[in-house]
């Protein structure tokens, strides 16, 4: 044991005499810091709840895809014939032009399914 301590002591004196002690200590500190950083990665991810956030975002993405597929299926199944005229009658019999309906992705707003607040909350919870 004494020979080991003497060898370490001699090595330290040689490093100190050559001016290499502080760079060697600094390099060891950097290596230890990087090892500690890598070993505590799981703890840091748990503390910042990264896994929970990723899972939540994946669930939201799946639900949005399901809603999009449902809207596309609903739009495809509602093939209703358009009225032949583009005018409407008001209460006193005057003919007024039909308001222009802006289509969004080929689905007219009056034919799209409107979710109730309870249905939306249930979809979000699921």
N, C-alpha and C positions, 0 to 999 in steps of 0.2 A: 504494500500500500504506500509505503514511504517513497518507493521508486516512482510510482505513478504520480504522486504529488510533486516530487522533484522534477519529473519530466514536464508536467504542466507548468510549474513555476519557471523552468528554463525556457519553455516555449513562449510564455508571456513576456519574459524579459527580452527575449530575442525579438519578438514582435514590437515591443515598446522601443527597443534600441534601433530598429530599422524604420520606425515611424509607421508601421502597419497595424498597430493596435486599434486605433479608432475606426479606420475603414473596415476592419474585420468585425468589430463590435456592431457597427452600423449595418453591415451586410447580414449579420446574424439577427439583428433586430428586425430588419425588413422580412427576412425569411420566416421568422416566428410570427410576425404580424400577419403575413399572408396565410400561413397555416391556420392561425386562429380565426381569420376572416372566413376561410373556407369551412372550417369545422363548425362554426356557429351560424352557417347559412340557414339551416332549417329553423333554428330559433328565431332568427330575424324575420323569416317569411311567416312564421306562426304569429309573431308579435304584431306585424303589420297586416295580418289577415289576408295575405295575397291569395292563398288557395281558396278561401271562401269567396273572394271577389271574382276570381276566375270562374269558379263554379256558378256563381250568380249570373255572370255575363253569358256563360254558355246556355243556362236555362232561359234567359231572356231571348237569346238568339233563336233557340228552338221554338219558343212560343211565338215569336214574330214570324218565323217561317210557316208554322201551322196556320196562323191567322192569314198570311198571304195566300197560302194554298186554299184555305176556305173561301177567301174572297174571290179567287180566280174560279173556283168551282161554282160558287154562287152566281158569278157573272155569266158563266157559260150556260148555266141551266135556266137563266131568265131571258129566253129569246121570245119577247113579246112583240107583236106587230106594231109598227109605228102608226099613229093616226094619219089618215089620208090628208087632212087639211092642217095647215100651220096657223090656224086662227082659233080663237075661243070666243064664246059669247059671255058678256057680263050680265048682270042682273036685269038690265033694261033692254037687252036684245042687241046692243051694239057689238059689232065685230071688232075685236082687238087682236093684235098680233100676239102669237105665243112667245113668251120670253125665251131668249136663247139659252140653252143649257150647255154648259161647258163640260165636256166629257173628260174624265180623269182615267187614264189607262184603258180607254174603251168602255168604261162603266159609267153609266149616267147616275148622278147622285140619287134620283128618286127610286131607282131600282136596287141600289146597294143596300145591304143589310146594315141597320143601325143597331149597335149593341146598347143594351141598357147599362146603367151604372153598376147594377148588381152583377150582370154578366161579365163586365170588364174586371171588376174586383175579383170574381171567381177565377177568371183566366190568369190574372196576375198572381193570385195565390197559388195556383196550380203550377 
